[in-house]
Amino acid sequence: MRESVDILISGGGVAGLAAAAGFGAAGYSVVIVDPAPPITEGTALGADLRTTAFLQPSLPVLRDTGLWTRLEPHAMPLQVMRIVDAGGAEPEARIVHDFNAADVSEQPFGWNLPNWLLRREFVAHLASLPNVDFRPGTGTKALFTRESEALVTLSDGAQLRARLVIGADGRNSKVRKALGIGVSTTRYGQKALAFAVTHPEPHGNVSTEIHRSGGPFTLVPLPDHQGKPCSAVIWMETGPEIERLRDLPPEAFTDAMNTRSCGLYGRLELATTLTVWPIISQIAERWTGQRCALMAEAAHVVPPIGAQGLNMSLADLTTLLELATPETLGTPEMLQAYERRRALEVKLRQVGVDALNRASMLESRPLRDLRAGALNALYSVAPVRRGLMQLGIGMR
Ligand SMILES: Cc1cc2nc3c(=O)[nH]c(=O)nc-3n(C[C@H](O)[C@H](O)[C@H](O)COP(=O)(O)OP(=O)(O)OC[C@H]3O[C@@H](n4cnc5c(N)ncnc54)[C@H](O)[C@@H]3O)c2cc1C
């Protein structure tokens, strides 16, 4: 016999777990499935060592879902975004510009948290919601839709009827493929290393992006680790260079990262292992199908510049929650309104992140000099500077 639920969420990554908390708090019956049980310890093999900087517009949905009270004690505020150009002959900081959140807001730009910790807190929160049923170890296997409902077969053989299926199952989304929705993908030949470091000088709640070639080297503040100031690092480079760096002996790797960080915050020491992430930009050709909505990386992937990825995913969730009522859940009207409100906004942000990434990848010295000049010019005009900051955090 088929079980009936309001919403089936395919994918228990950070976005799917947040969606389950959101729709659970709104009173809907939710089943959420993921074939890979979440790893909730930072030291466990396979832990997601990336961090997420939640920008200001993501806070209301985290508060409404009840997640923020769990996250706040672990969150590190980001007050200043420091952009450093180190594109000269030697790897040295030649231009340093600070963008201070105080210029546009009484609050910080955002709050940074490790992804493994997000999974731990989100899973614990879902366990307190009687109308949410999280089934780790079970995936979506097949999907059939008709006007009134979606029929989902799970990998354990269970069959469910849902008024709405949310595809939050990542960049290779099973739901998206089952709906026959294509994607447009840009490959940059880049990868990213994600890890954490300690350093002798305090970070002072400054997030620092250092540009030379191959992509940015970004330090994002974390709480102290073993009594020392600590930051998360995302180091983007060409794929072969990332693999060479990953395979270096630990001392040689530490020397290489200190050359690349230009000595900012003193000598960096590794505080975690290294994880490697491919960098692409991708967008789904459609965001919805009958009784189905795609969200997060199932719909859009961007390079990790400016902390846009998961923040756009929480904006998807906010929109779905605003449009859903017990009457409209999963109807064509609701789904069309969702696609209208999200697709263009995400496309525009994706174009902006793509341009920033290409500028950061530049190899040739003259072009790197031009990049440094453009940064100086943008920074020196106060209204432009403030406008860029507001745009970056999604205040407009
Ligand atoms: C290096 C790096 C740094 C980043 N930093 C930031 C940042 O600072 N700020 C920010 O906003 N964003 C950031 N991002 C982006 C952010 O990490 C991603 O947007 C986010 O983690 C993706 O979440 P997701 O839930 O969409 O996808 P995923 O985490 O990929 O989750 C998808 C889930 O679906 C599951 N799944 C797969 N197949 C099935 C199936 N058949 N049935 C059910 N489930 C299935 C998978 O097991 C997986 O758990 C960064 C990205 C990278 C690469």
The ligand as a Gaussian input file, in Angstrom:
#p B3LYP/6-31G(d) Opt

LIG

0 1
 C       34.467000      24.691000      -1.995000
 C       33.050000      25.223000      -1.802000
 C       32.770000      26.227000      -0.855000
 C       31.462000      26.728000      -0.705000
 N       31.221000      27.771000       0.168000
 C       29.971000      28.311000       0.268000
 C       29.669000      29.445000       1.127000
 O       30.526000      29.992000       1.830000
 N       28.388000      29.941000       1.155000
 C       27.392000      29.378000       0.396000
 O       26.261000      29.875000       0.439000
 N       27.635000      28.307000      -0.409000
 C       28.893000      27.772000      -0.493000
 N       29.139000      26.705000      -1.321000
 C       28.007000      26.046000      -1.975000
 C       27.339000      25.071000      -1.003000
 O       28.297000      24.299000      -0.312000
 C       26.422000      24.175000      -1.780000
 O       25.471000      25.000000      -2.413000
 C       25.695000      23.222000      -0.880000
 O       26.513000      22.489000      -0.034000
 C       24.988000      22.246000      -1.788000
 O       23.963000      21.751000      -1.065000
 P       22.860000      20.818000      -1.721000
 O       22.083000      20.333000      -0.550000
 O       22.169000      21.490000      -2.840000
 O       23.674000      19.626000      -2.447000
 P       24.460000      18.405000      -1.836000
 O       25.204000      18.773000      -0.607000
 O       25.221000      17.818000      -2.972000
 O       23.310000      17.421000      -1.380000
 C       22.598000      16.614000      -2.268000
 C       22.207000      15.338000      -1.543000
 O       21.372000      14.572000      -2.393000
 C       21.670000      13.226000      -2.142000
 N       21.199000      12.376000      -3.250000
 C       21.862000      12.006000      -4.378000
 N       21.107000      11.153000      -5.090000
 C       19.943000      10.988000      -4.422000
 C       18.766000      10.216000      -4.649000
 N       18.630000       9.409000      -5.725000
 N       17.762000      10.293000      -3.754000
 C       17.863000      11.096000      -2.648000
 N       18.967000      11.819000      -2.375000
 C       19.985000      11.773000      -3.252000
 C       23.170000      13.179000      -1.948000
 O       23.571000      12.017000      -1.231000
 C       23.419000      14.465000      -1.162000
 O       23.448000      14.259000       0.231000
 C       30.429000      26.198000      -1.500000
 C       30.700000      25.186000      -2.446000
 C       32.010000      24.715000      -2.623000
 C       32.288000      23.657000      -3.688000

